[in-house]
């Protein structure tokens, strides 16, 4: 995940990403984020951010492979 900008889908995924160490082999699943739109608590549009080729990924699943074979 060296060249990915990652956005964890929830706190559990965030903690799993923190457990990854250098040279770990991992399987990461998710969806590429192309645009993020921001709304305030009243639902008013406040702006947006566009991914311009940065490979931003909404991480929905993390699995650290510990010598297992598929």
C-alpha positions, 0 to 999 in steps of 0.5 A, a space after each residue: 500500500 506504499 503508493 495508495 492513499 487509504 481511507 479506512 471504512 471504519 475503526 476496525 479497518 483502521 486498526 487492521 491497517 495499523 497492524 501492517 508491518 514492512 514486508 507483510 504480504 496483505 490482501 486489501 479490498 475496497 473501492 477507488 474513490 474518485 470524488 468526496 463531497 462534504 455536507 454539513 450537519 444540516 445537509 448543506 453542500 460545503 465542497 468536494 475533493 477530486 482524486 486526480 490519479 492518486 489511487 485513493 482507496 476506501 479500504 473495506 477489508 484487510 487480511 495479513 497473510 502469515 505464510 498461508 497459501 491460497 
